[in-house]
């Protein structure tokens, strides 16, 4: 019986891995240029990291992979991390909370059970967390970093949607909903669940009247928010702080030349977010998102520290990003004899070529395609035969001569 891979997992073949590494390399390069430092958290974390403070909704927690980590006569329930941000917040509290500003990034995998097995249960993401900065400039910086990474990956026409968790929370709190109920009810509303709206309408008809224009709010400038603010200031002044913050961030993004669409309904999955949230799309493919989560670190036992971040979704990007060009300095080396002297010459040549910066493939079978040069090794005085790039074969008596041929105009 053939053994198959687990449901909801995927193998990454060489071409996909080249695209994966390109995404990583570009992302790391942007983060380094922006002054961020790389961290890595454990794959396994204690379950109570995600439950004690209510950092994930019951729906999200029902999908975690958990098991008992047995230690002598006691045990602790642990999980495969279901989220990238919360472990980094824990890392910050445990190790670097003395730093006034922490600029951190990571490439990690997260795990969530999916019933059909048709969707990925293991997902890779490139994440950034900016801890200690509570300004609107910090929110704009992260949006700009995400877009810069995507541009350097060659993606065009990236859509940016803005929402605001504070605005959503203020609305749902007005309905008298608990934090645990808010995310579930918001998703139901967005799915058109009329029964939920009917129940809310009976309790708070004025809020329901204002809900429809809020959910339908879409625009490409802060003027839409300012119009909404005029309505809410008269009826629900408690919405003012969230709306003012949203307007300030939107105006700043406009000032630095970033185009966006304001779409309150794009705020799904706002469990631990507190401020501006953003989602990134190419056509209808979601490729990233993030936002402000000022309450998270205090919930985990840390000080009252503001924070925000974003993640780019590697599985989605793999289908959009082109693989880098093959290395143009690749060489295939074929030993035409099992004679120990010939084999030693082939190994010595491979070692010297690799030290000189070439990619050297030893004894490809059959003759390798897609390489720039082929070198055959035989016994005799002129033991190396170099061919490739449409040039006639040339003989060389030693490795130094081979290197001169590869580097000189004859090989080009």
N, C-alpha and C positions, 0 to 999 in steps of 0.2 A: 504494500500500500504506500502510495506516495505521500510524504509528509508535506503539508501545505503551511503557509505562513498564517499567523493569527488573523482573525477578522479585524478589520479596522486598522490594519498596519500596512505599510508599503515598503517595497524595496526600492532603493535609489540606484539606478544603473549608472555606468560611467558618465554618459552625457548629462544626466540629471545632476550628478555630483559636481560636474564642472560648473553647471549653472548655480547650484547651491553654494559652492565656494566663491563664485563671483559675487553673489548676493552678500555673503559674509564679508568678503574683502572690501567691497564698496562701502558697506555699512560701517565696518570697523574704521575705515579710512575717514569717513565723514565724522564719526564720533571723536576720533583722535584729533582731527583738525578743530573741533569745537570744544576741546578741553575735557572730554569725558574719559573715564577710566573703566576698564573691563573688570567684571566680577563674575563669579559662578557660584550658584547655590546647589545644595544636594538635591538629587532626584527624589529622595525620600524625606518627608517632613512629618512632624507630629500632626495628627488630625486636629488637635485643639487649636493649632495656629489658624485654622480656617473656620472654627466653630465658636471658640470662646467669646470672640468679640462680634460675632454676627457678620463677619467680613464677606461671606458668600451666602447666597440665598439657599433655602432648603432644596430648591430645584437643582441648583448647581451641585450641592453637596450629595444629592442622591446619585450623581454620576461619577463620583470619585472612586478610584481603585484603592481600597483600604484593606489592611490586614494587621494581625497582631504581631508586633515585634517582640518575640519572647526573650526574656532576660532573667534566667534563673527562675525564681518563684513569682516574679512579677512580670507584667507585660504592659506595653504602651501601644495604643493603636496608631499606626502610621499610614500615610497615603503617598502614592505617586503624585507629585505636585500637580494640582489642577489649574494653577495660575502662576504667571511669572512675576507679577508685581509684589504680591504679598510676601513671598520668601525674601525678596530684595529689601522690603521694608523691615523684615525681621533681621536680616544681615546688618542693615544700618543701625538698628537699635542695639544689637549685640556687639558691634565692632567699631563703628565710626561715628557714633552720635555726637562725639565732641566736635566734629567738623561743622563749621557754620553752614557751608554749602557743600553738598555731595553730588557730583555729576557722575552717574554710573550707567554702564551699558552691559548687555549680555546677549548671548545667543543660546537659547535653551529649548528644551522640549517640554510640553505639558501634556497631561493625560486626562481624558474624560470619556466615560463609557457612552457609547451610542448604540441603541438597541439593534438596528438592522445590520450593523457591521459594514455597511456600504460607505459610510463616512469615516474619515480618519479619527481614530481614537488616540493616536499620538500625533501631536502637531508641533512643528518647530516655529519659533518666532525670534525676531531680532528686536530687543527691547531697550528702552532708555528710561531712566528715572532721574528726575531733577528734584532733589530733596533739600529743603531749607529756603527755597525761593517762592514767595507768595505773590509776586507781581504779575500783572497782565503781560509784561514783557517776557516773563518766563514761559507763559502759555504760548505766546507768539514764537518764541525761540524753538520750542519743540515742534510746532507745526512746520516751521521753516526747515528744521533738520530733517523731518520725515520727507518733505517734498524734495529737498536737496538730494537725499539718498535715492529717491525714485528717479529723479532727473539723471543722475549719474549712472543709473542702471539702464538708461535709454528709454524709459517709459514716457509717453506723451499723453496729453489730454487726461491727466489725473483729476478726478473730481474730489472736491473737499466739501463735506457737509458738517455744519456746526449745530450743536444742541447745547443745552445747559441743564445739568443735574439739579442745581439749586432751584431753577424754575419748575422743573418737574416735581421735585420734592415739596415745594411750597404748595403747588396745586393739589397733590395727593394728600398732603397733610391737612389741607382744607376740607377734604372729604372725611377726615377722622380716621385715616388708615394708619396702621402700625408700619414701622419700617419693613417688617417681614412681608406685609401685604402689598406694599407699594409697587415693587417690581413686577409682581404677578399681575396685579390689576392693570398696570400701565400696558404690559404686553397684551392683555386681553382687550383693552380698549383699542390698541392699534390693530388688532386682528378683527375688529368690527363686532366684538361681543356685545350685542344689544342688551342682553340680560344684565350685564355689569352696569352699563349706562343707565338702565331703567332703575336699578337699585340705588345708584348714586343720585339720580334725578329726584327720587322721592325724598332723599335725605337733605340734599343741598341743591335746589333747582337753580340758584343764581350761579353757582360754580359750573354746573353743567352747561349753562348758557354761554359762559365764557370759554368752556373747554373746546368747543368746535373751532372757533377762529384760531385758538392756540395751536391745535393739532394741524390745522390746515396752513399754518404760517410757513411760507416759503418765500425767499427773496435773496438777492445777491448783494444787499447792502444793509447797514444798520438802520436805515430809515424804516424798515418794516418793524423792527423792534421798538423804535421810538414811537411809532403809531400805536403799537400795542401798549406801550408804557402809559400813554395818555389815557387809555381806557382803564387800565388797571390801577393807576394812581387815584382815580375817582372812586373806584369800587373796592379794590383790594390793595391797600398801600403796603401790606406785608410782602408783596412781590417785588417791591422797589429794589432792595439790595441785589437780588439775583439779576433783575433786568438791567440795572445800572452796570453791573460787572460784565454782562453779556455784551452790552452796547460798547463798552470800553474796549474789550478784546476785539470785537468785530471792526471797530474803527481803526485799531492799531494794525490789524491784518490788511485792511484796505490801504493804509498809509504806506506799508512796506511792499505793496504790489501783489499781494496774494489774493486770488479770486476764490470765492466760496459761495455756498448756498446755505442759507439758514433753514434748517429743517428740524423742528422740535421732535418730530416722530422718528428721527434717526438716533434717538437717545436710548435705544434698547440696551439692556445689560448694564445699567448704571449703578449696580449694587453699592460699590464703595466710592463712586465719584461724588463730588460736591459742587463742582463748578463747570466751566466750559468743557464740553466733550467734542471730539471730532472723529469723523470716519473718512477713510480714503477709498476711492473706487477707480477702477478702469472699466468703463461701461457699467455693467451690473455686477462686476466681480469686486467683492470687498477685499482690499489688500492691506488694510491697516486701520488703526484707530488708537485713541487715547484720550487723556483729559486730566483734570485736576481732582485730587483726592486728599484734601487737607485733613480729613478726620481719621484716616487710616492708621497713621503711626501712633496717635494717642490711643486708639482702640486696641492696638497691640501692646500697650504698656509703655510706649515711649513718651517723650515730651510733646508738647503742642507744637508740632513742626509741620509747615505746609509742604506739599509735594505734588508733583504732576509727572506724567510720563506718556509713552506711547509704545506700540508694538507694530512691527511689520510682519505680515503672515507669509512665511516662506512657502508653504504648499501652494498658495494662490500665485505667488510671484514666479514659481518654477515654470508655470505655463505661459508666462509673459516675457520672461527675460531670455535673451539669447546667450548661448554658451560662448565663452571666449574662444578666439581662434586657436587652433592647434599650435603648439610650439614649433616655430620655424627652424629651430636648431636641433631637431631630432635626427639621430643617426642609428641605422641598424647595422649590427656587426655580425657577420656570419663566419664561423670557423669551418673551413672546408675539410678538416681532418680531425680525427680524435687523437692525433699525435700530441703528447703532453707539451711539447715546445710550441706547437701552433695554438693550443688552447691557452697556454700561459700568455702568449702574445695578444690573444683576443681579450683576455681578462685585464691585462696591463693597459691595453688601448682603451677599453671601456672606463677604467679607473681614471686615466689621464683626461679623457674627454669630459667626464662628469666634473672633474676638478676644474676644468676650463670653462664650465658653464653649459655644456651640451647635454641633451637628453640622449643617453646611449642605451639601446636595447640589444641585449646579447643573445645571439642565436635565435632570431625569430623564425617561426616555422608556421606556414610557408613564408616566403619573402614578404616582409611587412610593407603595407601600403600607407600612404599619407605621411611618409618621412621625407626629409630633404636629401639625405645622402645614404648610400649603401656602401659598406666597406667589407670586402671579402679578405679573409686571412688565410694564407697558404704557407707551406714550407718554402724556403728558398731565400735568396738575398733580397729581392724586392717582394716582400711577403704581403704587402697591403695593396689592394686594388680599390680605388675610390671612384664612385660613379654617382650621378644624380643631377637634378636640375637641368636636364637636357644636354649635359656636357658629355664629351667622350670620356671613357674610363682613363684614369691615370694611375700609374704605379708609384709606390713609395716604399723606401727601404726601411724607414723607422718611424716612430710615433711623431717625432718633431716634424718630419716631412708631411705626415698626414695632417697635422694641425695647420701647417702653412697652406696646404691645399684647401682645407675647409674655410680658412679665414681669408684666403686670397681671392682675387677676381676670377681665377680659373674655376672655382666651385660655384660661382654665381651666374 
